[in-house]
């Protein structure tokens, strides 16, 4: 059997519904990958999120562990 699909949000999504038995062993073969454009490097991907944090504490960088993990101040 061969099923075709795409990767969406890190998950394989089949083009057509298929009933496969639970625990079935499968092989995934990438037949084509999207071409990366000249500006799709890591810096460009990260810069898409720059400036989106609003109303954050002024000391967020210095107190990251406190805010992210609830650790007390030393």
C-alpha positions as a Markdown table, in Angstrom:
| # | Residue | x | y | z |
|---|---|---|---|---|
| 1 | Unk | 0.0 | 0.0 | 0.0 |
| 2 | Unk | 1.2 | 3.5 | -0.7 |
| 3 | Unk | -0.4 | 6.6 | 0.8 |
| 4 | Unk | 0.5 | 10.2 | -0.1 |
| 5 | Unk | 0.4 | 13.1 | 2.3 |
| 6 | Unk | 2.2 | 16.2 | 3.6 |
| 7 | Unk | 3.8 | 17.4 | 6.8 |
| 8 | Unk | 1.7 | 20.0 | 8.6 |
| 9 | Unk | 2.8 | 21.3 | 12.0 |
| 10 | Unk | 5.3 | 18.5 | 12.3 |
| 11 | Unk | 2.7 | 15.8 | 11.8 |
| 12 | Unk | 2.2 | 13.6 | 8.7 |
| 13 | Unk | -1.3 | 14.3 | 7.3 |
| 14 | Unk | -2.5 | 11.9 | 4.6 |
| 15 | Unk | -4.2 | 13.3 | 1.5 |
| 16 | Unk | -6.9 | 10.6 | 1.7 |
| 17 | Unk | -8.2 | 9.0 | 4.9 |
| 18 | Unk | -6.8 | 5.5 | 5.6 |
| 19 | Unk | -7.7 | 2.9 | 8.1 |
| 20 | Unk | -4.5 | 1.3 | 9.4 |
| 21 | Unk | -4.4 | -1.2 | 12.2 |
| 22 | Unk | -3.1 | 0.2 | 15.5 |
| 23 | Unk | 0.6 | -0.5 | 15.9 |
| 24 | Unk | 1.1 | -1.0 | 12.2 |
| 25 | Unk | 4.8 | -0.5 | 11.2 |
| 26 | Unk | 5.2 | 2.1 | 8.4 |
| 27 | Unk | 8.1 | 3.5 | 6.4 |
| 28 | Unk | 8.1 | 7.2 | 5.5 |
| 29 | Unk | 9.9 | 8.3 | 2.4 |
| 30 | Unk | 10.4 | 12.0 | 1.6 |
| 31 | Unk | 9.8 | 12.3 | -2.2 |
| 32 | Unk | 10.2 | 16.1 | -2.3 |
| 33 | Unk | 11.0 | 18.8 | 0.1 |
| 34 | Unk | 10.1 | 22.5 | -0.2 |
| 35 | Unk | 13.0 | 24.6 | -1.6 |
| 36 | Unk | 14.5 | 27.0 | 0.9 |
| 37 | Unk | 14.6 | 30.5 | -0.4 |
| 38 | Unk | 17.7 | 32.6 | -0.1 |
| 39 | Unk | 16.3 | 34.4 | 3.0 |
| 40 | Unk | 15.0 | 31.4 | 4.9 |
| 41 | Unk | 18.0 | 31.0 | 7.2 |
| 42 | Unk | 17.7 | 30.8 | 10.9 |
| 43 | Unk | 18.2 | 34.5 | 11.5 |
| 44 | Unk | 15.3 | 35.4 | 9.2 |
| 45 | Unk | 13.1 | 32.8 | 10.8 |
| 46 | Unk | 13.8 | 34.1 | 14.3 |
| 47 | Unk | 13.4 | 37.7 | 13.2 |
| 48 | Unk | 9.8 | 37.0 | 12.3 |
| 49 | Unk | 9.1 | 36.9 | 16.0 |
| 50 | Unk | 11.1 | 40.0 | 17.0 |
| 51 | Unk | 9.1 | 42.7 | 18.7 |
| 52 | Unk | 6.1 | 40.5 | 19.4 |
| 53 | Unk | 6.5 | 40.4 | 23.2 |
| 54 | Unk | 4.6 | 43.3 | 24.7 |
| 55 | Unk | 4.1 | 44.4 | 28.3 |
| 56 | Unk | 7.0 | 42.2 | 29.5 |
| 57 | Unk | 8.9 | 42.9 | 32.8 |
| 58 | Unk | 11.9 | 45.2 | 32.3 |
| 59 | Unk | 14.2 | 42.6 | 34.1 |
| 60 | Unk | 13.0 | 39.6 | 32.1 |
| 61 | Unk | 16.4 | 38.7 | 30.7 |
| 62 | Unk | 18.2 | 39.0 | 34.1 |
| 63 | Unk | 15.4 | 37.2 | 35.9 |
| 64 | Unk | 14.5 | 34.5 | 33.3 |
| 65 | Unk | 14.6 | 31.6 | 35.8 |
| 66 | Unk | 12.3 | 33.4 | 38.2 |
| 67 | Unk | 9.7 | 34.2 | 35.6 |
| 68 | Unk | 9.9 | 31.0 | 33.5 |
| 69 | Unk | 10.5 | 28.5 | 36.3 |
| 70 | Unk | 9.3 | 30.2 | 39.5 |
| 71 | Unk | 12.8 | 30.0 | 41.1 |
| 72 | Unk | 13.3 | 32.4 | 44.0 |
| 73 | Unk | 15.7 | 35.4 | 43.7 |
| 74 | Unk | 19.2 | 34.6 | 45.1 |
